[in-house]
Each structure stands twice: as structure tokens, then as C-alpha cells.
Amino acid sequence: MNAKSLDAIVAQHDLNEHPFYRAWREGKLPRAKLAEYASEYAPFVDSIELGWRSVGRVDHAEVERQHARLWDEFRHALGPAALAPSVCPQAKQLVDEVGRSFADPVEALGALFAFEAQQPSTARSKLDGLREHAAVYGVPEDKRAYFRVHADDYGEREQLRGLVERLTPDDGARVAAACERACKAMWSALGGILGESACPTSLAI
């Protein structure tokens, strides 16, 4: 399979173009909304290690477990609201979607690619937003480590490229389908948290 086809799918769902991330980097996202995001996205971040285990990269799965701890530090910096359990349907649907893909080593490659191919650029965007609008978000430098370690780091994407290139056309089609489903689910989750559709605790901005 040619990984360029996955790049094309990801490009159609560029999360940095989502209104949620645009508002974040422009300093227009309410701090309460950032806290909600930190809470709602935590189960998804926790699940990433399962995807890496599924594709046989156990060592990297342990790295992802450490990264989930860094996410928890980010959450704690935002106060009690960021520690609440997930209640947004779209965020739960995201976890369910990638969980189904992670149960299959082939589809796991697609779901992981959807996330890992975008994380370097979204992490950079979010880190810059936290720094440039520190007065708005109030997240100390030492609690931004999750975004620092991922900003501009395309190593995980390249690992996945190598695995995908070895696949048969039939498996490649399954990977592409899983990648597109995960991309759409991530976009939908951000919309739900933002308040674009029904989400119990969301306040539209």
C-alpha cells in the first residue's frame, strides 16, 4: 500500500483547521472549554497505547503510557473541571471507534495513522497557543510537556508508514477505511466538545 493515500485522507480532515483548534491558537477558547477538552480527550489519549500494542510495537506502547501521564499533568493544571469523567457523546464515540480498530492489527494501523500523522502539527499549534496566550489559559510551562514532546516529531508517523507500505492491496483498503473513520471521529469529538451539537456540558462559543 502507498502511504500517500493515507496522507490524502488525513489532509481532508486537517484538525488544525477545526474551529476548536483555531480558537485555541488564537487565544479565543474559554479556559473552561479547554478544561472540558482535557477531560473529554483523556480516555482517547489513554487508548493510544492499545493501538501500538496491536501492531506489535510493545516498547512504543509503554512510551504512550508515559505520554498519557503527561496528559494527566496537563489536566490537573486546569483544575477540578478537567478531572470530571467524559460525558460528551462524540468523545465517547471516538474512543469506541478507535477501540474497534485497535482490536485488529491491520485496522489499528489506519486509526493510529489518523492520529499520529496529525499530532506533530496539532501539538505545535496547541503549544504555541498555550505560550502566546498564557494569561488566558494559565497552564504552567512544566504542565505543557505532553505537547512539547510531540510538537514537530514525525517519528511515529514514519514508523507507521513503514508498516503500511508492506501491506497487500486488500489490507491497505482496510487501513484506509479505518484511517478515514478515525479522522471523522476526531473531528466530530472536537465539534461535540465545542458545542456544535448536543454535548451535555458544552457551551458553544
C-alpha positions in Angstrom: 0.0 0.0 0.0 1.2 3.5 -0.8 1.1 5.6 2.4 0.4 8.7 0.3 -3.2 7.6 0.1 -3.4 7.9 3.9 -1.8 11.4 3.7 -4.6 12.4 1.3 -7.3 11.2 3.8 -5.7 13.0 6.7 -5.4 16.2 4.6 -9.1 16.2 4.1 -9.6 16.2 7.9 -6.9 18.6 9.0 -7.6 19.1 12.7 -5.7 22.4 12.8 -8.5 23.8 10.6 -11.1 22.8 13.1 -12.8 25.7 14.8 -11.8 24.3 18.2 -8.1 24.3 17.5 -8.3 27.6 15.6 -9.9 29.2 18.7 -7.2 27.6 20.9 -4.2 29.0 19.0 -5.9 32.5 18.7 -6.5 32.7 22.4 -10.3 32.8 22.0 -11.0 29.4 23.6 -12.5 29.9 27.1 -10.4 28.2 29.8 -13.4 26.3 30.9 -13.7 24.8 27.4 -10.0 23.9 27.5 -10.6 22.1 30.8 -13.6 20.2 29.3 -11.4 19.2 26.4 -8.7 17.9 28.7 -11.2 15.7 30.4 -13.1 14.5 27.4 -10.0 13.6 25.4 -8.3 11.7 28.3 -9.8 8.3 27.5 -8.8 8.7 23.9 -5.2 9.6 24.9 -5.2 6.6 27.2 -6.2 4.3 24.4 -3.3 5.0 22.1 -1.0 2.6 23.7 -3.5 -0.2 22.9 -3.1 0.6 19.2 0.6 0.3 19.3 0.4 -3.0 21.2 -2.0 -4.2 18.5 0.6 -3.5 15.7 3.3 -5.3 17.7 5.2 -2.3 19.0 5.1 -3.1 22.7 8.1 -0.9 23.6 6.4 2.1 22.0 3.1 1.3 23.8 5.0 1.8 27.0 6.1 5.2 25.8 2.5 6.1 25.0 1.6 5.1 28.6 4.1 7.6 29.8 2.6 10.2 27.5 -0.8 9.6 29.0 0.7 10.5 32.4 1.9 13.8 30.8 -1.7 14.4 29.6 -2.8 13.9 33.2 -0.4 16.6 34.3 -2.0 18.9 31.8 -5.5 18.1 33.1 -4.5 18.7 36.7 -3.2 22.1 35.8 -6.7 23.1 34.6 -8.4 22.3 37.9 -11.3 20.1 39.0 -13.3 20.6 35.8 -10.6 18.9 33.8 -10.8 15.8 36.1 -14.5 15.1 35.5 -15.5 11.9 33.7 -16.3 12.0 30.0 -19.9 12.8 29.2 -19.8 14.1 25.6 -21.3 11.5 23.2 -18.9 12.4 20.4 -15.9 11.9 22.6 -17.2 8.6 23.7 -17.9 7.6 20.1 -14.3 8.4 19.2 -13.0 6.0 21.9 -15.4 3.4 20.7 -14.3 3.8 17.1 -10.6 3.6 17.6 -11.1 0.8 20.1 -12.8 -1.3 17.5 -9.9 -0.6 15.1 -7.3 -1.3 17.7 -8.7 -4.8 18.2 -7.4 -5.6 14.7 -3.7 -5.3 13.9 -4.4 -4.1 10.3 -7.1 -1.6 11.1 -5.1 -0.4 14.0 -2.5 0.9 11.6 -5.2 3.2 10.0 -6.6 4.5 13.2 -3.1 5.2 14.6 -2.0 6.9 11.4 -5.1 9.2 11.6 -3.8 10.4 15.0 -0.1 10.2 14.8 0.2 11.8 11.4 -1.5 14.9 12.7 -0.2 15.1 16.2 3.1 16.8 15.4 1.4 19.8 13.8 -1.5 20.0 16.2 0.8 19.7 19.2 2.9 22.5 17.9 -0.2 24.6 17.3 -1.6 23.9 20.8 1.8 24.5 22.5 2.2 27.9 20.7 -1.3 28.8 21.8 -0.6 28.0 25.4 2.5 30.0 25.3 1.2 33.0 23.4 -2.0 33.3 25.4 -0.7 32.2 28.8 -2.8 34.8 30.6 -6.0 33.2 29.1 -5.2 29.6 29.6 -3.0 29.7 32.7 -1.2 26.4 32.1 2.3 26.5 33.6 5.3 25.7 31.3 6.0 22.5 33.3 2.5 21.2 32.6 2.8 21.5 28.8 5.2 18.6 28.4 2.7 16.5 26.5 2.6 19.0 23.7 6.4 19.7 23.8 7.3 16.0 23.3 5.0 15.7 20.3 5.5 19.0 18.6 7.2 18.6 15.2 8.1 14.9 16.0 7.1 12.9 12.9 8.9 9.7 14.0 5.7 7.8 14.9 4.2 8.7 11.6 7.2 7.4 9.8 7.1 4.1 11.8 3.5 3.6 10.7 4.4 4.5 7.1 7.0 1.7 7.1 4.4 -0.8 8.3 1.7 0.3 5.9 4.0 0.1 2.9 4.3 -3.7 3.4 0.6 -4.4 3.2 -1.4 -6.1 0.4 -3.9 -4.1 -1.5 -6.8 -5.7 0.4 -5.3 -4.9 3.8 -4.4 -1.5 2.5 -8.0 -0.8 1.8 -9.0 -1.8 5.3 -6.3 0.5 6.7 -7.5 3.4 4.6 -11.1 2.9 5.7 -10.1 2.8 9.4 -8.0 5.9 8.9 -10.9 7.8 7.5 -13.3 6.6 10.2 -10.8 7.8 12.9 -10.3 11.1 11.2 -14.0 11.8 11.1 -14.4 10.7 14.7 -11.7 13.0 15.9 -13.3 15.9 14.0 -16.7 15.1 15.5 -15.3 14.8 19.0 -13.9 18.3 18.8 -17.2 19.6 17.5 -19.1 18.0 20.3 -16.8 19.5 22.9 -17.0 22.8 21.3 -20.8 22.6 21.3 -21.5 22.3 17.6 -24.1 19.6 18.5 -25.6 18.0 21.6 -23.0 17.6 24.3 -24.3 17.9 27.9 -21.6 20.2 29.4 -20.7 22.2 26.4 -21.3 25.9 25.9 -21.0 27.0 22.3 -18.6 29.8 21.6 
